[in-house]
Amino acid sequence: MARTSDRTSARNRARQALAEKQKQRRERDERMEAAATRYFAAADALEKAQREAGEAIKALVNEGEARAEIADLLGISTRDIKTALDTLNNSDFQESDDDASAPDSQSGSDTTDDSSEVA
């Protein structure tokens, strides 16, 4: 009889340990999800801010202002000007690249397989 009670007790302890471990995993997963959400929200905001900064600088360049004068006016380096414009150009390139890689709804619909024909 004592043996049955020992096994039952051992099973109960194992279940409790497993339940505790599962609880810790769920809590960790929730923390990771919250951190990932905050990270990606901040990364998106940063990307948007960099794009807007590039657009503002590009507008000044398009008006004929020299990059060195813009840098002096804004109190930043000409390297920052170049980085902002490069970031803007890269985001423009990625947007046009995304448009070009979009699947064509008509491609492949009228293809025929000539391999089954024997001459």
C-alpha positions in Angstrom: 0.0 0.0 0.0 2.8 2.4 0.8 4.3 1.8 -2.7 1.1 2.9 -4.4 1.0 6.0 -2.3 4.7 6.8 -3.1 3.9 6.5 -6.8 0.9 8.7 -6.5 2.9 11.3 -4.6 5.7 11.1 -7.2 3.2 11.6 -10.0 1.7 14.6 -8.3 5.1 16.2 -7.7 6.0 15.5 -11.4 2.7 17.1 -12.5 3.3 20.1 -10.3 6.8 20.5 -11.6 5.6 20.2 -15.2 2.8 22.7 -14.6 5.3 25.2 -13.1 7.7 24.7 -16.0 4.8 25.3 -18.5 3.8 28.5 -16.6 7.4 29.8 -16.8 7.5 29.1 -20.5 4.2 30.9 -21.1 5.4 33.9 -19.1 8.7 33.9 -21.1 6.8 33.7 -24.4 4.6 36.6 -23.4 7.6 38.7 -22.4 9.4 37.8 -25.7 6.2 38.8 -27.7 5.9 42.1 -25.9 9.6 42.9 -26.5 9.3 41.9 -30.2 6.3 44.1 -30.6 8.1 47.1 -29.0 11.2 46.5 -31.1 9.4 46.3 -34.4 7.2 49.3 -33.6 10.3 51.4 -32.8 12.2 50.1 -35.9 9.2 51.0 -38.1 9.1 54.5 -36.5 12.8 54.9 -37.0 12.6 53.9 -40.6 9.7 56.4 -41.2 11.7 59.2 -39.5 14.8 58.5 -41.6 12.7 58.5 -44.8 11.1 61.8 -43.8 14.5 63.3 -43.0 15.7 62.2 -46.4 12.7 63.7 -48.1 13.3 67.1 -46.3 16.9 67.2 -47.3 16.1 66.1 -50.9 13.6 68.9 -51.1 16.4 71.4 -50.2 18.8 69.8 -52.7 16.1 70.0 -55.4 15.7 73.7 -54.7 19.4 74.1 -55.5 20.9 74.3 -52.0 24.4 72.9 -51.7 24.8 69.9 -49.4 27.5 71.6 -47.4 25.2 74.6 -46.8 22.3 72.3 -45.8 24.6 70.5 -43.3 25.8 73.8 -41.9 22.2 75.1 -41.6 21.0 71.9 -39.8 24.2 71.5 -37.7 24.9 68.1 -39.1 27.8 66.6 -41.1 27.7 66.2 -44.9 28.1 62.5 -44.2 24.7 62.7 -42.4 23.3 64.4 -45.5 24.6 61.6 -47.7 23.3 58.9 -45.4 19.8 60.5 -45.3 19.7 60.8 -49.1 21.1 57.2 -49.5 18.4 55.9 -47.1 15.8 57.7 -49.1 17.1 56.3 -52.4 17.3 52.8 -50.9 13.7 53.0 -49.7 12.6 54.2 -53.1 14.5 51.4 -54.7 13.0 48.8 -52.4 9.5 50.1 -53.1 10.0 49.9 -56.9 11.6 46.5 -56.5 8.6 45.3 -54.5 6.3 46.5 -57.3 8.4 44.7 -60.0 8.5 41.5 -58.0 4.7 41.4 -57.6 3.2 38.3 -59.3 1.6 38.9 -62.7 -1.9 37.6 -62.8 -1.6 36.6 -66.4 1.8 35.0 -66.5 1.8 31.3 -67.0 -1.9 30.9 -67.7 -1.5 30.2 -71.4 1.4 28.0 -71.4 1.4 24.7 -73.3 3.5 21.6 -72.7 5.1 20.6 -76.0 7.1 17.9 -74.5 4.3 15.3 -75.0 4.4 15.8 -78.8 6.7 13.4 -80.6 7.9 14.4 -84.1 
